[in-house]
Amino acid sequence: MSIIAFVTDPVPVRRILTYLDLPTQPPPLSPARAPRAPHAAWSGLFEFDQTGGFDPTDPEPIPDHASRGALEFDQSLPD
């Protein structure tokens, strides 16, 4: 299946949907629901330790091979 065209004009879209006996109005929006309270049996199952360890602002460590000079490249520009 491939898409060969998009119909974006509202009048032809409404006519096509009416001809196909499909709704011409979008479904009503419902308000968001709050998450359910955890069940007592599940209370300790999904507790994650979110302390320390990773800081996205820390720079990545330099690998050992780079400090030994194994990957040296001449990055000077020719004159």
N, C-alpha and C positions, 0 to 999 in steps of 0.2 A: 504494500500500500504506500502510495506517495501523495503528498499534498501538492496540488497544482495551483491552488488559489485560496485566498482568504477573502471572505465577504465581511466587510467592516461597516458598510452603510446600514443604518438601523432599519430603514424601510424594507429593503429586500430581505434582510434577516428575519424580520417579523413576518413577512409574507411566507417565506420558506417554512418557518416554524409552525405557522398557522396551518399551512397546507399539509404538513406532516402530523398534525394534531399533537404537537409538543407545546409545553408552556412557553409563553413569550416573555414572562417576567421571571427574574431570578428568585431563588428561594429566599425567605426572610433570614436575616442574620440573627443568630442567637448569641446572648451574652456568654462570655467565657465563664467556665466553672472553676471553682477552687479545687485543688487536689484533695482526694479523699484522705481522711485520717488513717494512718497506718494501723493495721490489725495487730493485736498484741503478739501474735505468733511471729509476725514479720518484723517486729520493731528492731531487733538487733541484726537482722540479715543485711540491710542496706546501709549500714553506718560506715562511712569511709573516713579514714584518717586524712585530713586535708591540711596538716601542719607541716611546715618547713619543707626542705628538700629543693623544690624547683622554684626559681625566680626568673621569669621571662626577660627581665632587664639585664641579667648577668650575661657577659660575653661567653662565647663558646670556648672551651679550653683548647690550648694549642696541642696538637698531637705530638707524640714523642719523635716521630720520624722528621718532623719539621724542625725541631730544636737541634737535631744531629746534622742538619744540612743535607739530607738525602734528596730533597726536592728543591734545589736552587735553580732559578731561571734568571737569565739576563733580561731585565726589563727596561734597559736603557733604550732611548730612541736614537736612531742613526741621525747623524748630522747632514 
